[in-house]
């Protein structure tokens, strides 16, 4: 099996795992506040990185994002990360 096939299979496993753990169904509606950014980040990581250590680093950031410990966003095709401050979480919970 080629390296490309192995990496592509790993990417698909990670995306399926994210879907299972973060996708909610409510009256036939699929809900996930963070799924688009997480899935697009995983795709970008595997499509633009070939070094396992770098991939692991970015995937840890995606995990932190899904747990609410890190903010991820896109700006002109660049993945931007920002640490979540305690005040940021408190304000979101109030809304």
Secondary structure as UniProt FT lines:
FT   HELIX           3..22
FT   STRAND          24..26
FT   TURN            27..28
FT   STRAND          29..31
FT   HELIX           35..48
FT   HELIX           52..67
FT   STRAND          70..75
FT   TURN            76..77
FT   STRAND          78..83
FT   HELIX           86..94
//
